[in-house]
Amino acid sequence: MKVKDIMTTNVKTAKADTPVRDIVEVMCFNKISGLPVVDDNNNVVGVVSEKDVLRKMFPDISDVAREEGAPDFEKMEKDYSDALMLKTGDIMSKLVASASPDMPVMKAVSLMCVQKIRRIPVVQGTKLMGIISLGDVHKAIFANSLKGS
């Protein structure tokens, strides 16, 4: 099975200058946990996930080392609105693992496992063609197993 056989081609994307509030809205309303970030020519320039948004709320480790006592987790939760005011480019991951449409599905899974991520963009060169998630792979393998039974 190839990536192109199971990838999603109707992909929600963000631009680096998209407000984080807007991407959070897209993720929440579409029940997705991350988006590819593309430039004006549909080239993948990064990926942004819920983890990136939430990570922005935590203090830098050097700040924690300077403070006396335990971190104020209640204050961190209140800092969420500050994270929403940033731009996607401020929090996105720029080093992006990707798959090609002709890549075997299990090779794409191995990339996701090694990188500890749940989804990767599918690109031809640097152009976004789709996205594939661990859930997509699991559903496809399960469907194939039903055919073989």
C-alpha positions as CSV (number, residue, x, y, z in Angstrom):
1,M,0.0,0.0,0.0
2,K,1.3,3.5,-0.9
3,V,0.8,6.8,0.9
4,K,-1.2,8.2,-2.1
5,D,-3.7,5.4,-1.6
6,I,-4.8,6.5,1.8
7,M,-3.7,10.2,2.3
8,T,-6.2,12.9,2.9
9,T,-6.0,15.5,0.1
10,N,-8.5,18.1,1.5
11,V,-6.0,19.4,4.0
12,K,-6.6,22.3,6.4
13,T,-3.5,24.5,6.3
14,A,-2.1,27.6,8.0
15,K,0.3,30.3,6.9
16,A,3.2,31.5,9.1
17,D,1.4,34.8,9.6
18,T,-1.9,33.2,10.6
19,P,-2.8,34.1,14.2
20,V,-2.6,31.2,16.6
21,R,-6.2,31.9,17.7
22,D,-7.3,31.1,14.1
23,I,-5.4,27.8,13.9
24,V,-6.7,26.7,17.3
25,E,-10.2,27.4,16.1
26,V,-9.6,25.3,13.0
27,M,-8.2,22.4,15.1
28,C,-11.0,22.5,17.6
29,F,-13.9,22.7,15.2
30,N,-12.5,20.1,12.8
31,K,-11.3,17.7,15.5
32,I,-7.7,17.7,14.2
33,S,-4.6,18.1,16.3
34,G,-2.2,19.7,13.8
35,L,-1.8,21.5,10.4
36,P,0.8,21.9,7.8
37,V,2.1,25.4,7.4
38,V,2.5,26.5,3.8
39,D,3.7,29.6,1.9
40,D,1.8,31.4,-0.8
41,N,3.0,28.7,-3.4
42,N,1.7,25.8,-1.3
43,N,5.3,24.8,-0.2
44,V,5.4,23.2,3.2
45,V,7.4,25.4,5.6
46,G,6.4,23.9,8.9
47,V,3.8,22.1,10.9
48,V,1.9,23.4,13.9
49,S,0.2,21.2,16.5
50,E,-1.8,21.4,19.7
51,K,1.4,20.5,21.5
52,D,3.2,23.5,20.0
53,V,0.4,25.8,21.3
54,L,0.4,24.3,24.8
55,R,4.2,24.2,25.0
56,K,4.2,28.0,24.5
57,M,2.4,28.4,27.8
58,F,5.2,26.8,29.8
59,P,8.2,28.8,31.0
60,D,11.6,28.3,29.6
61,I,13.7,25.9,31.8
62,S,16.1,28.7,32.6
63,D,13.2,30.7,34.0
64,V,12.2,27.8,36.2
65,A,15.7,27.3,37.5
66,R,15.9,31.0,38.5
67,E,12.5,30.9,40.4
68,E,12.2,29.8,44.0
69,G,9.8,27.0,44.6
70,A,7.5,25.2,42.2
71,P,6.2,26.6,38.9
72,D,2.8,28.3,39.2
73,F,0.7,26.0,37.0
74,E,-2.5,28.1,37.6
75,K,-0.7,31.1,36.1
76,M,0.4,29.1,33.2
77,E,-3.2,28.2,32.3
78,K,-4.1,31.9,32.4
79,D,-1.2,32.5,30.0
80,Y,-3.1,30.6,27.3
81,S,-4.6,33.9,26.0
82,D,-1.0,35.2,25.5
83,A,-0.2,32.1,23.4
84,L,-3.3,32.8,21.2
85,M,-2.0,36.3,20.3
86,L,1.1,34.9,18.6
87,K,1.5,34.1,14.9
88,T,1.8,30.5,13.7
89,G,5.4,31.1,12.6
90,D,6.3,31.9,16.2
91,I,5.4,28.4,17.5
92,M,5.5,26.0,14.5
93,S,8.0,23.2,14.0
94,K,10.2,24.1,11.1
95,L,12.0,20.8,10.7
96,V,9.3,18.7,9.0
97,A,9.3,15.0,8.3
98,S,7.4,14.3,5.2
99,A,6.3,11.5,2.9
100,S,6.1,11.3,-0.8
101,P,2.9,10.0,-2.5
102,D,4.7,6.8,-3.7
103,M,6.3,6.0,-0.4
104,P,5.2,2.7,1.2
105,V,2.7,3.3,4.0
106,M,4.8,1.5,6.6
107,K,7.8,3.6,5.8
108,A,5.7,6.7,6.5
109,V,4.7,5.0,9.8
110,S,8.3,4.4,10.7
111,L,9.1,8.1,10.1
112,M,6.2,9.1,12.4
113,C,7.3,6.7,15.1
114,V,11.0,7.8,15.0
115,Q,9.9,11.5,15.1
116,K,7.2,10.8,17.7
117,I,4.6,12.5,15.7
118,R,1.0,11.5,14.7
119,R,0.9,13.0,11.2
120,I,3.1,14.0,8.3
121,P,2.5,16.1,5.2
122,V,2.7,14.3,1.9
123,V,4.8,16.4,-0.5
124,Q,5.9,16.3,-4.1
125,G,9.2,18.1,-3.9
126,T,8.1,20.8,-1.4
127,K,4.5,21.1,-2.6
128,L,1.8,19.9,-0.3
129,M,-0.2,17.1,-1.8
130,G,-1.9,15.7,1.3
131,I,-1.5,14.5,4.8
132,I,-1.3,11.1,6.4
133,S,-1.9,10.2,10.0
134,L,-1.4,7.1,12.2
135,G,-5.2,6.9,12.3
136,D,-5.4,6.8,8.5
137,V,-2.8,4.0,8.4
138,H,-4.6,2.0,11.1
139,K,-8.0,2.3,9.4
140,A,-6.5,1.3,6.0
141,I,-4.7,-1.7,7.5
142,F,-7.8,-2.8,9.4
143,A,-10.0,-2.4,6.2
144,N,-7.5,-4.6,4.3
145,S,-7.5,-7.2,7.0
146,L,-11.3,-7.4,6.7
147,K,-11.0,-8.1,3.0
148,G,-8.6,-10.9,3.6
149,S,-10.8,-12.6,6.1
